[in-house]
């Protein structure tokens, strides 16, 4: 970790908050519980225990792995439905193959992102390729769910294949941090992901002792999830470590700092920064469906059972 990097960050555009930006306070730091997803791969539930008013428009995020699979162990998910939101799968290490009933699909690996807008509904599957199942290997990534407003919940499904080399790379004034803008924008620099709900998604790597204070849209919320390493958040340097999420309050900038000393297996602080404009609509969530009412949830389940969300493609030998 990470797959997408540069030899000299000082060749990149540099970003920092203006001196007059109001720092965002840290409201809470939570620790993600562990669990299992799909056919049994380990996950950390990054948003568990956080009030939805601070998450909106994000619904959930799982850190998948980091795990070193033995031959025959790699696992994925079976075919399953979605309606009413977007799934974002960011793969840091390893390989995942996506296929959906709308014709979308592809292989993502080592810094690639798969962005699927479920909209009105589809079926999809994510699984390691047969070669990885046979050989085993490292697997590590994130899956983020982004809500859609009521006006977009029944839009046509869409699939975006974002290569790691397409992300916008930025750095801090001293070059101590590498910022990968996957979606949205930071200080006018836009990432490749096309979003319906306005959001920003950044993977930041901070060298030991490095600090970033980034401009942050005041109409967005602010979240920081630690993928690896140790550090601090906010101007009061609230401690955080791997598997923890920091919730920021209102303001125009957010601050993250890496500890001077890191573990040998995590030489840098790795953080995912998220911000989005709250939708502020009623949310009804059941399993793979995210709608605005219980009646719409029931309709989604009825449509799925009746085969109206698509069919599993027939394998042709």
C-alpha positions, -999 to +999 in steps of 0.1 A: +000+000+000-005+023-018-004+012-055-006+047-070+023+069-060+050+092-074+088+093-068+089+130-060+056+146-047+071+181-050+065+178-088+027+178-081+003+207-075+003+218-038-028+225-018-034+240+016-062+259+034-061+297+035-050+313+067-085+326+073-103+292+070-121+282+101-107+248+114-133+220+117-134+206+152-134+169+158-167+158+172-160+121+177-136+093+170-151+058+166-136+024+162-148+001+135-160-034+146-149-063+125-172-087+106-176-107+075-192-099+041-202-118+010-188-154+010-167-147+041-141-120+035-132-100+066-143-063+068-142-034+092-175-014+095-161+021+093-193+040+101-207+018+128-220+038+158-220+072+139-252+092+139-265+094+103-268+132+105-230+133+103-227+107+075-254+119+050-250+113+020-228+083+029-246+052+040-219+027+050-182+019+043-163-013+047-126-018+048-121-051+031-090-068+044-061-062+046-056-100+044-030-123+029-049-152+014-035-187+011-042-206-022-079-214-024-089-189+002-098-157-018-135-149-016-160-125-031-198-119-032-225-140-049-250-123-073-271-099-054-294-068-061-291-031-055-315-002-059-315+035-049-278+043-043-242+040-057-215+015-047-179+026-049-152-002-047-117+012-043-091-016-045-057-008-030-041-042-033-052-073-051-077-080-079-115-080-081-137-088-111-171-070-114-201-080-135-236-067-135-269-074-152-268-040-170-237-050-190-212-032-168-181-049-157-144-051-156-113-060-135-100-036-109-066-038-092-039-019-074-055+016-071-084+012-095-120+021-086-153+006-097-182+031-094-216+015-099-248+036-099-275+011-091-303+036-097-335+018-106-319-015-099-297-043-111-279-075-101-241-077-097-213-098-085-177-091-073-152-119-070-115-125-072-103-140-106-096-177-108-059-170-110-059-153-076-081-180-060-055-205-072-024-186-061-037-167-031-022-132-023-028-099-007-063-083-008-072-049+005-098-023-004-128-002+005-165-003-005-185+029+001-222+033-004-234+068-015-271+077-013-290+091-042-317+118-038-353+108-044-352+124-078-324+101-089-332+068-072-349+054-103-324+066-128-309+042-153-279+022-139-244+033-148-209+018-145-176+038-143-142+021-145-117+044-130-081+034-135-056+042-107-035+063-131-065+086-138-068+100-102-057+135-096-025+136-076-017+165-053+006+172-024+010+194+007+033+225+006+063+206+020+057+174-001+051+153+030+017+141+019+004+125-013-033+131-020-052+110-045-085+127-055-107+099-067-140+118-070-151+154-065-126+182-062-101+197-038-091+233-041-102+233-078-085+200-087-110+175-099-109+137-096-122+114-124-153+100-106-186+114-119-210+117-090-247+124-088-246+134-052-219+161-047-190+144-028-153+144-024-133+112-019-095+114-013-069+088-003-041+105+015-007+091+025+012+111+051+049+104+059+059+102+096+055+137+111+037+152+081+006+174+086-020+185+061-046+213+066-069+211+036-096+235+024-130+218+028-163+229+014-184+244+041-216+228+027-200+193+030-197+171+060-162+158+069-150+123+077-115+108+080-110+070+081-076+055+090-066+027+067-032+022+083-008+038+107-012+063+136-018+100+138-040+128+150-069+148+137-080+184+142-061+213+155-062+198+190-045+167+177-070+141+187-053+106+185-064+082+158-052+048+145-060+021+120-097+012+119-109+045+134-132+072+119-130+109+129-161+129+125-155+166+119-178+195+127-185+226+106-158+248+092-137+256+061-106+233+067-096+200+082-063+189+097-047+155+098-012+147+112+009+115+111+028+104+142+066+108+141+069+070+147+049+044+128+049+006+128+073-013+105+043-029+086+027+005+082+054+031+075+030+059+067-004+072+078-030+061+053-063+080+055-095+082+034-111+117+035-148+120+027-171+149+023-205+153+008-235+176+006-262+161+029-294+151+011-316+156+041-344+133+030-361+104+048-341+072+043-355+037+044-327+010+042-331-027+041-302-049+030-292-040-006-320-014-011-319+022+000-351+042-006-372+069+009-401+049+024-411+015+036-435+012+006-406+019-018-385-008+000-414-033-004-417-024-041-379-030-045-382-064-029-412-073-050-394-062-082-364-082-073-384-114-066-403-109-098-371-106-118-375-070-127-341-059-115-323-079-142-312-115-147-279-133-141-261-135-175-258-170-189-222-183-189-213-195-224-186-222-227 
